[in-house]
Amino acid sequence: MKKDYWILFLFIIAKFALQYSLISPEYELHRDEYLHLDQANHLAWGYLSVPPVNSWLAWVIKMLGNSIFWVKFFPALFGALTIALTWKIVEELNGSLFAKVLASLGLLFSVLLRVNMLFQPTSLEILLWLSLYYSLIKYFNSQQVRWIYIGAVIFGIGILNKYNIAFSLLGLIPALLLTEQRKIFMQSHVYWAALLVLIIIFPNLLWQYQNHFPVIHHMKELSEKQLVHVDRMDFMKSQILFFIGVVFVILAGWGALLLYKPFEKFRFFFWSYIITITLFLFFKAKDYYAIGLYPVYIAFGSVFLGHIFEKGWKRFLKPVSILIPVLLFLPLYNVAFPNKSPEYIESHQDEYKKFGLLRWEDGKDHPLPQDFADMQGWKELAQKVDKEYSRLSKSGNTMVLCDNYGQTGAINYYSKAGVVAMSFHADYINWIDLSKKYKNIIRVKDAPEAGKELKESGSFFEVANLYDSITNPYARERGTAIFSLQGAKIDVNKRIQDEIDETKNEWK
């Protein structure tokens, strides 16, 4: 093993140690994590919200016991591999040990710590973006066509992980055409590689076709309910904050791609960034969609600065450069992670407001950052549902019907009473089990709609009452109501099936 790799090994150890220490015990899993974990129980080639790769990882976690340790392990692993691959890119670009350390510090003390906290497709997506860029660097350095095929496999897996990686290609193709590297399109292997991508993603395309392309419905819903609140200036502000400690390195990387002779053949990476970020701005994408762009530019910038700082008085800039990522990260450490109690955050609002962390997707400020509020109240909900489910089940089959995927997935994850909650929301609409004849329903209702439930559904049951609600003051689900509906006077199964059919017909 090269001596340098022992330093890389220390970075990887530090990465895992930080990831497991960033979440205070007051916080539970995030609402998105519950859905992704539940996909392990419904393996398929596609889902309404995401492609299938994350469900395969969820299945592995399930086989390992479904513990919090393993839920957090895989995103931390992908973050560590992102650091390791950036190290390899610096090595490929003939960077010094200083360049490797600077790039690694820039990634270690960055937004990746927050991204790698959660079991979502984003952590693997960032690694796959970087892997695709690495395959292109290797190809243009070696002219070995195997790297074209490796890139194709990476891109195919990336599509099966998260469709967002398509933006990397939408940026790369015109960028290559703008530079002398356009000659790559004269390679027949490029088109065979494109066919390989189609073969890899074909099962998901077939699933989309068989299910009337639900991704279109999902994107429309996302655009209407979330992206409409995206502010382009906030988007650009976030790009600076993501890797605040190495902004100067990223800028150096862009400059080097334009002016530094050894990087001339990689100039297309500069134009790729411009095109990709313009597309994100045009479509009003969420700010974190662009995170996968930056590690490669941190690598280029680190190599360039390593060469610049090699001689004369500039050598003294090396330790300064190393310290900057650490020093600039420290203020963010105190606000960007759920390592402070909700009570502390509520009493120090100004510290969070200045970074825009209290603004939610609805465009308003709240007591906790949205991601933190999405990690509160779930155990309380599951415990209360369990208690009422145990009582109602004595009088007949009981369905737990929720309003959203967070409620449904959390109940299924934490339940001790064997509850399998269901919902019309997200992927759960395809997983509703009507093999039993249901007599009772525990209805979990979003707070804004809770007041209508007894009026709308109460007359269909012999006994209907508000059983309980989520009382955690910091939970995004605060006020979510739990209704107990016992002794159905109607055919519950038929009513549910009609609702499923109506919802799916709207998608068509």
Contacts in CASP RR format, 6 or more apart in sequence:
PFRMAT RR
TARGET T0000
AUTHOR 0000-0000-0000
METHOD contacts of the structure
MODEL  1
MKKDYWILFLFIIAKFALQYSLISPEYELHRDEYLHLDQANHLAWGYLSV
PPVNSWLAWVIKMLGNSIFWVKFFPALFGALTIALTWKIVEELNGSLFAK
VLASLGLLFSVLLRVNMLFQPTSLEILLWLSLYYSLIKYFNSQQVRWIYI
GAVIFGIGILNKYNIAFSLLGLIPALLLTEQRKIFMQSHVYWAALLVLII
IFPNLLWQYQNHFPVIHHMKELSEKQLVHVDRMDFMKSQILFFIGVVFVI
LAGWGALLLYKPFEKFRFFFWSYIITITLFLFFKAKDYYAIGLYPVYIAF
GSVFLGHIFEKGWKRFLKPVSILIPVLLFLPLYNVAFPNKSPEYIESHQD
EYKKFGLLRWEDGKDHPLPQDFADMQGWKELAQKVDKEYSRLSKSGNTMV
LCDNYGQTGAINYYSKAGVVAMSFHADYINWIDLSKKYKNIIRVKDAPEA
GKELKESGSFFEVANLYDSITNPYARERGTAIFSLQGAKIDVNKRIQDEI
DETKNEWK
4 97 0 8 1.000
4 100 0 8 1.000
7 97 0 8 1.000
7 100 0 8 1.000
7 101 0 8 1.000
8 83 0 8 1.000
8 84 0 8 1.000
8 87 0 8 1.000
8 100 0 8 1.000
8 104 0 8 1.000
11 80 0 8 1.000
11 83 0 8 1.000
11 87 0 8 1.000
11 104 0 8 1.000
11 108 0 8 1.000
12 80 0 8 1.000
12 83 0 8 1.000
12 84 0 8 1.000
14 108 0 8 1.000
15 76 0 8 1.000
15 79 0 8 1.000
15 80 0 8 1.000
15 83 0 8 1.000
15 108 0 8 1.000
15 116 0 8 1.000
16 76 0 8 1.000
16 80 0 8 1.000
18 108 0 8 1.000
18 113 0 8 1.000
19 72 0 8 1.000
19 75 0 8 1.000
19 76 0 8 1.000
19 113 0 8 1.000
19 116 0 8 1.000
19 117 0 8 1.000
20 72 0 8 1.000
20 76 0 8 1.000
21 339 0 8 1.000
22 113 0 8 1.000
22 114 0 8 1.000
22 117 0 8 1.000
22 337 0 8 1.000
22 338 0 8 1.000
22 339 0 8 1.000
23 72 0 8 1.000
23 117 0 8 1.000
23 337 0 8 1.000
23 338 0 8 1.000
23 339 0 8 1.000
23 375 0 8 1.000
24 338 0 8 1.000
24 339 0 8 1.000
24 340 0 8 1.000
24 341 0 8 1.000
26 338 0 8 1.000
26 341 0 8 1.000
26 342 0 8 1.000
26 376 0 8 1.000
27 338 0 8 1.000
27 372 0 8 1.000
27 375 0 8 1.000
27 376 0 8 1.000
28 375 0 8 1.000
28 376 0 8 1.000
28 377 0 8 1.000
28 378 0 8 1.000
28 379 0 8 1.000
28 410 0 8 1.000
29 37 0 8 1.000
29 68 0 8 1.000
29 71 0 8 1.000
29 119 0 8 1.000
29 375 0 8 1.000
29 378 0 8 1.000
29 410 0 8 1.000
29 413 0 8 1.000
30 118 0 8 1.000
30 120 0 8 1.000
30 371 0 8 1.000
30 374 0 8 1.000
30 375 0 8 1.000
31 374 0 8 1.000
31 375 0 8 1.000
31 378 0 8 1.000
31 404 0 8 1.000
31 405 0 8 1.000
31 406 0 8 1.000
31 410 0 8 1.000
31 476 0 8 1.000
32 118 0 8 1.000
32 120 0 8 1.000
32 374 0 8 1.000
32 406 0 8 1.000
33 71 0 8 1.000
33 118 0 8 1.000
33 119 0 8 1.000
33 120 0 8 1.000
34 378 0 8 1.000
34 405 0 8 1.000
34 406 0 8 1.000
34 408 0 8 1.000
34 409 0 8 1.000
34 410 0 8 1.000
34 412 0 8 1.000
34 413 0 8 1.000
35 49 0 8 1.000
35 405 0 8 1.000
35 406 0 8 1.000
35 408 0 8 1.000
35 409 0 8 1.000
35 426 0 8 1.000
35 427 0 8 1.000
36 50 0 8 1.000
36 54 0 8 1.000
36 55 0 8 1.000
36 58 0 8 1.000
36 119 0 8 1.000
36 120 0 8 1.000
36 121 0 8 1.000
37 58 0 8 1.000
37 61 0 8 1.000
37 62 0 8 1.000
37 66 0 8 1.000
37 71 0 8 1.000
37 119 0 8 1.000
37 409 0 8 1.000
37 413 0 8 1.000
38 58 0 8 1.000
38 408 0 8 1.000
38 409 0 8 1.000
38 412 0 8 1.000
38 413 0 8 1.000
38 427 0 8 1.000
38 428 0 8 1.000
39 47 0 8 1.000
39 54 0 8 1.000
39 55 0 8 1.000
39 58 0 8 1.000
39 427 0 8 1.000
40 55 0 8 1.000
40 58 0 8 1.000
40 59 0 8 1.000
40 61 0 8 1.000
40 62 0 8 1.000
41 62 0 8 1.000
41 412 0 8 1.000
41 431 0 8 1.000
42 55 0 8 1.000
42 427 0 8 1.000
42 430 0 8 1.000
42 431 0 8 1.000
43 52 0 8 1.000
43 55 0 8 1.000
43 56 0 8 1.000
43 59 0 8 1.000
44 52 0 8 1.000
44 55 0 8 1.000
44 207 0 8 1.000
45 52 0 8 1.000
45 203 0 8 1.000
45 204 0 8 1.000
45 206 0 8 1.000
45 207 0 8 1.000
46 52 0 8 1.000
46 55 0 8 1.000
46 204 0 8 1.000
46 207 0 8 1.000
46 208 0 8 1.000
46 211 0 8 1.000
47 55 0 8 1.000
47 427 0 8 1.000
48 214 0 8 1.000
48 215 0 8 1.000
48 217 0 8 1.000
48 218 0 8 1.000
48 426 0 8 1.000
48 427 0 8 1.000
48 429 0 8 1.000
48 430 0 8 1.000
49 218 0 8 1.000
49 426 0 8 1.000
49 427 0 8 1.000
50 121 0 8 1.000
50 161 0 8 1.000
50 162 0 8 1.000
51 121 0 8 1.000
51 159 0 8 1.000
51 160 0 8 1.000
51 161 0 8 1.000
51 162 0 8 1.000
51 163 0 8 1.000
51 204 0 8 1.000
52 160 0 8 1.000
52 204 0 8 1.000
53 121 0 8 1.000
53 124 0 8 1.000
53 157 0 8 1.000
53 158 0 8 1.000
53 160 0 8 1.000
53 161 0 8 1.000
54 119 0 8 1.000
54 120 0 8 1.000
54 121 0 8 1.000
54 124 0 8 1.000
54 161 0 8 1.000
57 74 0 8 1.000
57 119 0 8 1.000
57 124 0 8 1.000
58 119 0 8 1.000
60 70 0 8 1.000
60 74 0 8 1.000
61 70 0 8 1.000
61 71 0 8 1.000
61 74 0 8 1.000
61 119 0 8 1.000
64 70 0 8 1.000
66 413 0 8 1.000
71 119 0 8 1.000
72 117 0 8 1.000
72 119 0 8 1.000
74 119 0 8 1.000
74 123 0 8 1.000
74 124 0 8 1.000
75 115 0 8 1.000
75 116 0 8 1.000
75 117 0 8 1.000
75 118 0 8 1.000
75 119 0 8 1.000
75 120 0 8 1.000
75 123 0 8 1.000
76 116 0 8 1.000
78 116 0 8 1.000
78 123 0 8 1.000
78 124 0 8 1.000
78 126 0 8 1.000
78 127 0 8 1.000
79 107 0 8 1.000
79 112 0 8 1.000
79 115 0 8 1.000
79 116 0 8 1.000
79 123 0 8 1.000
79 126 0 8 1.000
79 127 0 8 1.000
81 127 0 8 1.000
82 107 0 8 1.000
82 112 0 8 1.000
82 126 0 8 1.000
82 127 0 8 1.000
82 130 0 8 1.000
82 295 0 8 1.000
83 104 0 8 1.000
83 107 0 8 1.000
83 108 0 8 1.000
85 127 0 8 1.000
85 130 0 8 1.000
85 131 0 8 1.000
85 134 0 8 1.000
85 295 0 8 1.000
86 103 0 8 1.000
86 104 0 8 1.000
86 107 0 8 1.000
86 130 0 8 1.000
86 295 0 8 1.000
86 296 0 8 1.000
86 298 0 8 1.000
86 299 0 8 1.000
87 100 0 8 1.000
87 103 0 8 1.000
87 104 0 8 1.000
88 134 0 8 1.000
89 130 0 8 1.000
89 133 0 8 1.000
89 134 0 8 1.000
89 137 0 8 1.000
89 296 0 8 1.000
89 299 0 8 1.000
90 99 0 8 1.000
90 100 0 8 1.000
90 103 0 8 1.000
90 299 0 8 1.000
90 302 0 8 1.000
90 303 0 8 1.000
91 100 0 8 1.000
92 134 0 8 1.000
92 137 0 8 1.000
92 138 0 8 1.000
92 141 0 8 1.000
93 137 0 8 1.000
93 262 0 8 1.000
93 263 0 8 1.000
93 299 0 8 1.000
93 300 0 8 1.000
93 303 0 8 1.000
94 262 0 8 1.000
94 303 0 8 1.000
95 302 0 8 1.000
95 303 0 8 1.000
95 306 0 8 1.000
95 307 0 8 1.000
96 303 0 8 1.000
96 306 0 8 1.000
96 307 0 8 1.000
96 310 0 8 1.000
98 302 0 8 1.000
98 306 0 8 1.000
98 309 0 8 1.000
98 318 0 8 1.000
98 322 0 8 1.000
99 301 0 8 1.000
99 302 0 8 1.000
99 303 0 8 1.000
99 305 0 8 1.000
99 306 0 8 1.000
100 302 0 8 1.000
101 322 0 8 1.000
102 246 0 8 1.000
102 249 0 8 1.000
102 302 0 8 1.000
102 305 0 8 1.000
102 306 0 8 1.000
102 321 0 8 1.000
102 322 0 8 1.000
102 325 0 8 1.000
103 246 0 8 1.000
103 249 0 8 1.000
103 295 0 8 1.000
103 298 0 8 1.000
103 299 0 8 1.000
103 301 0 8 1.000
103 302 0 8 1.000
105 246 0 8 1.000
105 322 0 8 1.000
105 325 0 8 1.000
105 326 0 8 1.000
106 243 0 8 1.000
106 245 0 8 1.000
106 246 0 8 1.000
106 249 0 8 1.000
106 298 0 8 1.000
106 325 0 8 1.000
107 243 0 8 1.000
107 295 0 8 1.000
107 298 0 8 1.000
108 325 0 8 1.000
109 245 0 8 1.000
109 325 0 8 1.000
109 326 0 8 1.000
109 328 0 8 1.000
109 329 0 8 1.000
110 242 0 8 1.000
110 243 0 8 1.000
110 244 0 8 1.000
110 245 0 8 1.000
110 246 0 8 1.000
110 325 0 8 1.000
110 329 0 8 1.000
111 241 0 8 1.000
111 242 0 8 1.000
111 243 0 8 1.000
111 288 0 8 1.000
111 291 0 8 1.000
111 336 0 8 1.000
112 126 0 8 1.000
112 291 0 8 1.000
113 336 0 8 1.000
113 337 0 8 1.000
114 336 0 8 1.000
114 337 0 8 1.000
114 371 0 8 1.000
115 122 0 8 1.000
115 123 0 8 1.000
115 126 0 8 1.000
115 288 0 8 1.000
115 291 0 8 1.000
116 123 0 8 1.000
117 337 0 8 1.000
117 338 0 8 1.000
118 371 0 8 1.000
121 161 0 8 1.000
121 162 0 8 1.000
122 162 0 8 1.000
122 288 0 8 1.000
122 291 0 8 1.000
124 158 0 8 1.000
124 161 0 8 1.000
124 162 0 8 1.000
125 158 0 8 1.000
125 161 0 8 1.000
125 162 0 8 1.000
125 164 0 8 1.000
125 165 0 8 1.000
125 292 0 8 1.000
126 291 0 8 1.000
126 292 0 8 1.000
126 295 0 8 1.000
128 154 0 8 1.000
128 155 0 8 1.000
128 157 0 8 1.000
128 158 0 8 1.000
128 161 0 8 1.000
128 165 0 8 1.000
129 165 0 8 1.000
129 168 0 8 1.000
129 292 0 8 1.000
129 293 0 8 1.000
129 295 0 8 1.000
130 292 0 8 1.000
130 295 0 8 1.000
130 296 0 8 1.000
131 151 0 8 1.000
131 154 0 8 1.000
132 151 0 8 1.000
132 154 0 8 1.000
132 155 0 8 1.000
132 165 0 8 1.000
132 168 0 8 1.000
133 168 0 8 1.000
133 269 0 8 1.000
133 296 0 8 1.000
134 296 0 8 1.000
135 147 0 8 1.000
135 148 0 8 1.000
135 150 0 8 1.000
135 151 0 8 1.000
135 154 0 8 1.000
136 147 0 8 1.000
136 151 0 8 1.000
136 172 0 8 1.000
137 266 0 8 1.000
137 296 0 8 1.000
138 144 0 8 1.000
138 147 0 8 1.000
138 150 0 8 1.000
139 145 0 8 1.000
139 147 0 8 1.000
139 148 0 8 1.000
139 184 0 8 1.000
140 181 0 8 1.000
140 265 0 8 1.000
140 266 0 8 1.000
145 187 0 8 1.000
145 189 0 8 1.000
148 184 0 8 1.000
148 187 0 8 1.000
148 189 0 8 1.000
148 190 0 8 1.000
148 193 0 8 1.000
149 189 0 8 1.000
149 192 0 8 1.000
149 193 0 8 1.000
149 196 0 8 1.000
151 193 0 8 1.000
152 193 0 8 1.000
152 194 0 8 1.000
152 196 0 8 1.000
152 197 0 8 1.000
152 200 0 8 1.000
153 196 0 8 1.000
153 200 0 8 1.000
155 165 0 8 1.000
155 168 0 8 1.000
155 169 0 8 1.000
155 197 0 8 1.000
156 197 0 8 1.000
156 200 0 8 1.000
156 201 0 8 1.000
157 200 0 8 1.000
158 165 0 8 1.000
159 165 0 8 1.000
159 166 0 8 1.000
159 197 0 8 1.000
159 200 0 8 1.000
159 201 0 8 1.000
159 204 0 8 1.000
160 200 0 8 1.000
160 201 0 8 1.000
160 204 0 8 1.000
163 215 0 8 1.000
164 289 0 8 1.000
167 276 0 8 1.000
167 279 0 8 1.000
167 280 0 8 1.000
167 289 0 8 1.000
168 272 0 8 1.000
168 276 0 8 1.000
168 292 0 8 1.000
168 293 0 8 1.000
170 275 0 8 1.000
170 276 0 8 1.000
170 279 0 8 1.000
171 271 0 8 1.000
171 272 0 8 1.000
171 275 0 8 1.000
171 276 0 8 1.000
171 279 0 8 1.000
172 268 0 8 1.000
172 272 0 8 1.000
174 271 0 8 1.000
174 275 0 8 1.000
175 268 0 8 1.000
175 269 0 8 1.000
175 270 0 8 1.000
175 271 0 8 1.000
175 272 0 8 1.000
175 274 0 8 1.000
175 275 0 8 1.000
176 182 0 8 1.000
176 184 0 8 1.000
176 185 0 8 1.000
176 268 0 8 1.000
177 185 0 8 1.000
178 268 0 8 1.000
178 271 0 8 1.000
179 267 0 8 1.000
179 268 0 8 1.000
179 271 0 8 1.000
180 265 0 8 1.000
181 265 0 8 1.000
181 267 0 8 1.000
181 268 0 8 1.000
184 190 0 8 1.000
208 214 0 8 1.000
208 215 0 8 1.000
212 504 0 8 1.000
212 507 0 8 1.000
212 508 0 8 1.000
214 507 0 8 1.000
217 507 0 8 1.000
225 361 0 8 1.000
226 286 0 8 1.000
226 361 0 8 1.000
227 283 0 8 1.000
227 284 0 8 1.000
227 285 0 8 1.000
227 286 0 8 1.000
228 284 0 8 1.000
229 361 0 8 1.000
229 362 0 8 1.000
229 363 0 8 1.000
230 284 0 8 1.000
230 285 0 8 1.000
230 286 0 8 1.000
230 287 0 8 1.000
232 281 0 8 1.000
232 284 0 8 1.000
234 287 0 8 1.000
234 356 0 8 1.000
234 359 0 8 1.000
235 280 0 8 1.000
235 281 0 8 1.000
235 284 0 8 1.000
235 285 0 8 1.000
235 286 0 8 1.000
235 287 0 8 1.000
236 281 0 8 1.000
238 287 0 8 1.000
238 288 0 8 1.000
239 277 0 8 1.000
239 287 0 8 1.000
239 290 0 8 1.000
240 247 0 8 1.000
241 332 0 8 1.000
241 355 0 8 1.000
242 287 0 8 1.000
242 288 0 8 1.000
242 291 0 8 1.000
242 294 0 8 1.000
243 250 0 8 1.000
243 294 0 8 1.000
243 298 0 8 1.000
244 328 0 8 1.000
244 329 0 8 1.000
244 332 0 8 1.000
245 324 0 8 1.000
245 325 0 8 1.000
245 328 0 8 1.000
245 329 0 8 1.000
246 298 0 8 1.000
246 302 0 8 1.000
246 324 0 8 1.000
246 325 0 8 1.000
248 321 0 8 1.000
248 324 0 8 1.000
249 297 0 8 1.000
249 298 0 8 1.000
249 301 0 8 1.000
249 302 0 8 1.000
249 305 0 8 1.000
249 321 0 8 1.000
250 294 0 8 1.000
250 297 0 8 1.000
250 298 0 8 1.000
250 301 0 8 1.000
252 300 0 8 1.000
252 301 0 8 1.000
252 304 0 8 1.000
252 305 0 8 1.000
252 308 0 8 1.000
253 297 0 8 1.000
253 300 0 8 1.000
253 301 0 8 1.000
253 304 0 8 1.000
254 270 0 8 1.000
254 273 0 8 1.000
254 297 0 8 1.000
255 270 0 8 1.000
255 304 0 8 1.000
256 263 0 8 1.000
256 300 0 8 1.000
256 301 0 8 1.000
256 303 0 8 1.000
256 304 0 8 1.000
257 263 0 8 1.000
257 266 0 8 1.000
257 267 0 8 1.000
257 269 0 8 1.000
257 270 0 8 1.000
257 300 0 8 1.000
258 267 0 8 1.000
258 270 0 8 1.000
260 304 0 8 1.000
263 300 0 8 1.000
263 304 0 8 1.000
266 300 0 8 1.000
269 296 0 8 1.000
269 297 0 8 1.000
269 300 0 8 1.000
273 293 0 8 1.000
273 297 0 8 1.000
276 290 0 8 1.000
276 293 0 8 1.000
277 290 0 8 1.000
277 293 0 8 1.000
279 285 0 8 1.000
280 289 0 8 1.000
280 290 0 8 1.000
305 321 0 8 1.000
306 318 0 8 1.000
308 314 0 8 1.000
309 315 0 8 1.000
309 317 0 8 1.000
309 318 0 8 1.000
309 321 0 8 1.000
332 355 0 8 1.000
333 339 0 8 1.000
334 340 0 8 1.000
334 351 0 8 1.000
335 351 0 8 1.000
335 352 0 8 1.000
335 355 0 8 1.000
335 357 0 8 1.000
336 355 0 8 1.000
336 357 0 8 1.000
338 371 0 8 1.000
338 372 0 8 1.000
338 375 0 8 1.000
340 348 0 8 1.000
342 367 0 8 1.000
342 368 0 8 1.000
342 372 0 8 1.000
342 376 0 8 1.000
342 473 0 8 1.000
342 474 0 8 1.000
345 352 0 8 1.000
345 367 0 8 1.000
345 368 0 8 1.000
345 369 0 8 1.000
345 372 0 8 1.000
346 367 0 8 1.000
346 368 0 8 1.000
346 474 0 8 1.000
349 358 0 8 1.000
349 367 0 8 1.000
352 358 0 8 1.000
352 369 0 8 1.000
353 365 0 8 1.000
357 369 0 8 1.000
358 365 0 8 1.000
358 366 0 8 1.000
358 367 0 8 1.000
358 368 0 8 1.000
358 369 0 8 1.000
359 365 0 8 1.000
359 366 0 8 1.000
360 366 0 8 1.000
360 370 0 8 1.000
360 373 0 8 1.000
361 370 0 8 1.000
366 373 0 8 1.000
367 373 0 8 1.000
367 474 0 8 1.000
368 376 0 8 1.000
368 474 0 8 1.000
370 476 0 8 1.000
372 474 0 8 1.000
373 474 0 8 1.000
373 475 0 8 1.000
373 476 0 8 1.000
374 476 0 8 1.000
376 472 0 8 1.000
376 474 0 8 1.000
376 475 0 8 1.000
376 476 0 8 1.000
376 477 0 8 1.000
377 470 0 8 1.000
377 472 0 8 1.000
377 475 0 8 1.000
377 477 0 8 1.000
377 478 0 8 1.000
378 406 0 8 1.000
378 410 0 8 1.000
378 413 0 8 1.000
378 414 0 8 1.000
378 475 0 8 1.000
378 477 0 8 1.000
379 410 0 8 1.000
379 414 0 8 1.000
380 470 0 8 1.000
380 471 0 8 1.000
380 472 0 8 1.000
380 475 0 8 1.000
381 407 0 8 1.000
381 410 0 8 1.000
381 411 0 8 1.000
381 444 0 8 1.000
381 470 0 8 1.000
381 477 0 8 1.000
381 480 0 8 1.000
381 482 0 8 1.000
382 410 0 8 1.000
382 411 0 8 1.000
382 413 0 8 1.000
382 414 0 8 1.000
382 415 0 8 1.000
382 419 0 8 1.000
383 414 0 8 1.000
384 467 0 8 1.000
384 468 0 8 1.000
384 482 0 8 1.000
385 400 0 8 1.000
385 411 0 8 1.000
385 415 0 8 1.000
385 419 0 8 1.000
385 421 0 8 1.000
385 442 0 8 1.000
385 444 0 8 1.000
385 482 0 8 1.000
386 415 0 8 1.000
386 416 0 8 1.000
386 417 0 8 1.000
386 419 0 8 1.000
388 442 0 8 1.000
388 467 0 8 1.000
388 468 0 8 1.000
388 482 0 8 1.000
388 484 0 8 1.000
389 398 0 8 1.000
389 400 0 8 1.000
389 415 0 8 1.000
389 417 0 8 1.000
389 418 0 8 1.000
389 419 0 8 1.000
389 442 0 8 1.000
390 417 0 8 1.000
392 398 0 8 1.000
392 440 0 8 1.000
392 442 0 8 1.000
392 484 0 8 1.000
392 486 0 8 1.000
393 440 0 8 1.000
395 439 0 8 1.000
395 440 0 8 1.000
395 486 0 8 1.000
395 487 0 8 1.000
396 439 0 8 1.000
396 440 0 8 1.000
397 436 0 8 1.000
397 437 0 8 1.000
397 438 0 8 1.000
397 439 0 8 1.000
397 440 0 8 1.000
398 438 0 8 1.000
398 439 0 8 1.000
398 440 0 8 1.000
398 441 0 8 1.000
398 442 0 8 1.000
399 422 0 8 1.000
399 438 0 8 1.000
399 440 0 8 1.000
399 441 0 8 1.000
399 442 0 8 1.000
399 492 0 8 1.000
399 496 0 8 1.000
400 411 0 8 1.000
400 419 0 8 1.000
400 420 0 8 1.000
400 421 0 8 1.000
400 422 0 8 1.000
400 441 0 8 1.000
400 442 0 8 1.000
400 444 0 8 1.000
401 421 0 8 1.000
401 422 0 8 1.000
401 423 0 8 1.000
401 441 0 8 1.000
401 442 0 8 1.000
401 443 0 8 1.000
401 444 0 8 1.000
401 496 0 8 1.000
402 408 0 8 1.000
402 411 0 8 1.000
402 421 0 8 1.000
402 422 0 8 1.000
402 423 0 8 1.000
402 425 0 8 1.000
402 428 0 8 1.000
402 444 0 8 1.000
403 423 0 8 1.000
403 425 0 8 1.000
403 444 0 8 1.000
403 445 0 8 1.000
403 446 0 8 1.000
403 449 0 8 1.000
403 480 0 8 1.000
404 423 0 8 1.000
404 425 0 8 1.000
404 426 0 8 1.000
404 446 0 8 1.000
405 423 0 8 1.000
405 425 0 8 1.000
405 426 0 8 1.000
405 427 0 8 1.000
405 428 0 8 1.000
407 421 0 8 1.000
407 423 0 8 1.000
407 444 0 8 1.000
407 477 0 8 1.000
407 480 0 8 1.000
408 421 0 8 1.000
408 422 0 8 1.000
408 423 0 8 1.000
408 425 0 8 1.000
408 428 0 8 1.000
408 444 0 8 1.000
409 421 0 8 1.000
411 419 0 8 1.000
411 421 0 8 1.000
411 444 0 8 1.000
412 419 0 8 1.000
412 420 0 8 1.000
412 421 0 8 1.000
415 421 0 8 1.000
420 433 0 8 1.000
421 444 0 8 1.000
422 428 0 8 1.000
422 431 0 8 1.000
422 432 0 8 1.000
422 433 0 8 1.000
423 429 0 8 1.000
423 432 0 8 1.000
424 432 0 8 1.000
424 499 0 8 1.000
424 500 0 8 1.000
424 503 0 8 1.000
429 500 0 8 1.000
429 503 0 8 1.000
429 504 0 8 1.000
432 496 0 8 1.000
432 500 0 8 1.000
434 493 0 8 1.000
434 496 0 8 1.000
434 497 0 8 1.000
437 492 0 8 1.000
437 493 0 8 1.000
438 488 0 8 1.000
438 492 0 8 1.000
438 493 0 8 1.000
438 496 0 8 1.000
439 486 0 8 1.000
439 487 0 8 1.000
439 488 0 8 1.000
439 492 0 8 1.000
440 461 0 8 1.000
440 484 0 8 1.000
440 485 0 8 1.000
440 486 0 8 1.000
440 487 0 8 1.000
440 488 0 8 1.000
441 457 0 8 1.000
441 461 0 8 1.000
441 483 0 8 1.000
441 485 0 8 1.000
441 488 0 8 1.000
441 492 0 8 1.000
442 467 0 8 1.000
442 482 0 8 1.000
442 483 0 8 1.000
442 484 0 8 1.000
442 485 0 8 1.000
443 453 0 8 1.000
443 457 0 8 1.000
443 482 0 8 1.000
443 483 0 8 1.000
443 485 0 8 1.000
444 480 0 8 1.000
444 481 0 8 1.000
444 482 0 8 1.000
444 483 0 8 1.000
445 451 0 8 1.000
445 453 0 8 1.000
445 480 0 8 1.000
445 481 0 8 1.000
445 482 0 8 1.000
445 483 0 8 1.000
446 477 0 8 1.000
446 480 0 8 1.000
447 469 0 8 1.000
447 477 0 8 1.000
447 478 0 8 1.000
447 479 0 8 1.000
447 480 0 8 1.000
447 481 0 8 1.000
450 466 0 8 1.000
450 469 0 8 1.000
450 479 0 8 1.000
450 480 0 8 1.000
450 481 0 8 1.000
450 483 0 8 1.000
451 481 0 8 1.000
453 466 0 8 1.000
453 481 0 8 1.000
453 483 0 8 1.000
454 464 0 8 1.000
454 465 0 8 1.000
454 466 0 8 1.000
454 483 0 8 1.000
457 464 0 8 1.000
457 483 0 8 1.000
457 485 0 8 1.000
458 464 0 8 1.000
458 485 0 8 1.000
459 489 0 8 1.000
460 485 0 8 1.000
460 488 0 8 1.000
460 489 0 8 1.000
460 490 0 8 1.000
461 485 0 8 1.000
461 486 0 8 1.000
461 487 0 8 1.000
461 488 0 8 1.000
461 489 0 8 1.000
462 486 0 8 1.000
462 487 0 8 1.000
462 488 0 8 1.000
462 489 0 8 1.000
463 484 0 8 1.000
463 485 0 8 1.000
463 486 0 8 1.000
463 487 0 8 1.000
464 483 0 8 1.000
464 484 0 8 1.000
464 485 0 8 1.000
464 486 0 8 1.000
465 483 0 8 1.000
465 484 0 8 1.000
466 481 0 8 1.000
466 482 0 8 1.000
466 483 0 8 1.000
466 484 0 8 1.000
467 482 0 8 1.000
467 483 0 8 1.000
467 484 0 8 1.000
468 481 0 8 1.000
468 482 0 8 1.000
469 479 0 8 1.000
469 480 0 8 1.000
469 481 0 8 1.000
469 482 0 8 1.000
470 477 0 8 1.000
470 478 0 8 1.000
470 479 0 8 1.000
470 480 0 8 1.000
471 478 0 8 1.000
471 479 0 8 1.000
472 478 0 8 1.000
END
